[in-house]
Amino acid sequence: MGKSELTKKYIFLLGRPGCGKSAVYNKLIDHLKEEGLAEEFPRVDDFPKLWAKFMQDDKNEKEGKQRAYSRKTDDGGYKVVNDMMWHELLKEVNEDIIPLKKTGRIVFVEFSRDSYHSAFNNFSPDVLDHALALYIDVPFEICWKRNVARHEKAISEGSDDHLVSKEEMEKTYKIDDGLTFAKNAPLPVEVIDNSQNGEDFLDEQIRKIIIILKEKYTYNL
């Protein structure tokens, strides 16, 4: 049998912060390499863009200027006060990933939103026609506990880690439309259950996804 490649050059990893997008990414690329379905796996995340806007607000405040996107919260995090920013971030991501598409490469794109139906209006046909999404299904409270544990571990190890406030997490991510989006989306969507802790459980979910990818989204070179 000849070499195969994925028909989709963009894979969106969707789900609440703490759902395990990094773990899914790392396990997926191991399997994709093993199957010979791609050779390069760049990863694009909108969080650095979000954090840059928070830092710009901090700078503006120190200079006596008005904060444009966020306010600080009592628990040391940030609360978004300009909801249009969420769309601005994804429009920037869309422009970033268009030139990345090429043979032998799968571009992973990660973000979290309460409405994925609305979020994907920010992506162009150049992207959507060559994309599929994986929605990582994990309840909000489990995601929050994982975020706190990650933050506390980073702090204990001496990292300069910042935690998005629970107020902001609840406002933006407590309820999302991921499962309904999966049934009526402008691109194919597969669902991954990562609600249980433990490597074995996630490994089994990833194996199922790899089978789906090979059966539905590959072609022979």
N, C-alpha and C positions, 0 to 999 in steps of 0.2 A: 504494500500500500504506500502511496506517495505521501509526502508531507502535507499536513493540514494547517490551516490558519483560521483564526476567528474572523467572522464576517463583520463583527462590531469592533471598532477601533477605540471607542470610549466606553468605559464601564463606570457608572455613577454608583458610589457607595453612600446610601442614604440611611438616616436614622438619628435618634437623639444623641447628643454628646454623652459618651459613656457606653454606647451600645456595642462597641467593639470594632469600629471601622479599621483601626490599625491592625488588630489581630486577624480580621478577615482578609485584609490586603496582604499581609505577610504570608498567610497560609495559601491564599489563592495563587500568588505569583510562584510559590514553590511548586504547586501542582501544574501550573501553566508552563513553567520551564520544563518540568519533567515530561509533559505531554508534547513538548516542542511546538506549542501553539503561538508563541511569541518569544522575542529575545530581550525586549526593553519594556520597562514598566514605570514610566514617570508618574509621579503622584502629585496632584494639584489639590490644594485645600484652601477654602476661603477664609479660614481662621486667621492666618497671618495678615490678611487685608483688614479684617475686623479689628485685630489688635493694633494695627498701625493707626486706625482711626481713633481708638481709645487713647493711644499715646499722643496723637496730635491734639486731642482735646485737653489732655493733661498739660501739654506745652502751651496751648492757648490760654488755659486758666492761669498758669504761672506768669504769663505775659499780660494778664488783665483783660484778655479777650473772652468772648462768649464760647462756651462749649457747643459744638455743632451736632454731635451725634450721641453723646452719652452723659450720664451723671454717675458719680461714685455712690456706692451703697455702704451701709454701716458694717457689712461683713468683709469689706475690702475688695469687693468686686465692682462691676460696672453694669449699669442698666441702660439699654438703648432707648433713646427718646425720639429718634427720628427713624420711623419704620421704613421710609423710602431707601434708607441705607442698605437694607437687606437685598433690595433689587439691584442697587448700584454694584454691590459686591459680585453678584452673579453675572451681571453684564460684563464686568471686568474679567471674570473667570472665563466666560465664553470667548472673549477676544484672545485670552492667553492660550487656550487649548486648540484653537483652530489650526495654527501652524505646526502643531506637534504631531498631527496624524501622518503616519507613514507605514509602509509594509514592515512587518516584524515587530511592531510596537503596539502596546495597549496602554492608553492613557487612562489612569484612574483619577476620578474627580470626586471629592468628598465634600458634603455639606449637610447641615441639619436645618429644617424649617418646620413650622407648624402646618403650612399648606404647600405641598409639593405641586399640586395643580397650578397654583399661582407662581411658584418658583420657576417652573420650567417654561413659563412664558418669556423668560429672559435668555433662553438659548435659541440659537438660530438653526434653520434646517441643515446647514452645513455640519452641525454637530448631531442633532437629533436623528438624522437619517442614518448615522453610523454608530448609534449608541444603544446600550441597554442599561438598565438600572438594577441594582440589588438593594432591596430595602431590608435592613437588619432590624428585626422586630424584638424589642426589649421594653418592658414597662418602665414608666418614668422613674419610679422610686428606686428600682434596681440601678438604673443609669446614674441617678444622683449619688447613691452609695458608692458606686464604682469611681465616680469623679472625685468624691471626697477622699477615698482611699488612695487614688493616684496622686492627688495633691499632697496629702500628708506624707506619703512615701517620698515624693520629690523634695519636700521641705526637710525631711529627716536626713536626706542625702546631701543637703546643702545647695539644692537648686533654687534659682529665683523663679519659683512657680506661682502663677496667679490663678485663682479660682473664680470662674464666672459665678455670680451670686445665685442662690437658690431662687430668689425673687425673679431674676431674669430668666432662669431656667424654666420655672413654672409658667411664666408669662408666655414664653416663646415656644416651649417644647412639651409642656405637660400633656397637651392634646394635639395629636397630629393626624393627618389624613393619609398616612402611608399605606395602609391596607386597602382603603377605597381607591387611592391613586393607582395601586398595582392592578386594579381591575379595569381602569379607564384612563390610561395614560397615553401621551403622544410618542411613547417608545416602549419596547418590551420591558416588563418588570418581573423579576423573580424575588421571592421572599426567603430570607434566612432567619431562622429562629436561633437567637443567641441569648435566651433568657436564663439558661442554666450555667453556673460556673463550672469550670473544668475543661481541660484540653480535649478530652475524649469526646465530649458532647459537640464542641465546635468542629472538631475534625470530621465527625460524621456528617454534619451539615455541609461542610465544604466539599466532601466527596460527592454528596448529592448534587450540589451546584455544578461541579465539574462534569458530571454525567450529562446534566441538562445542557451545559454549554457545548459539549461535544456533539450531542444529538441534534440541537436546534440551531447552532450559530457557527458552524464550521464549514469550510470548503476545502477541496483538495487543490494544492498548487500544481 
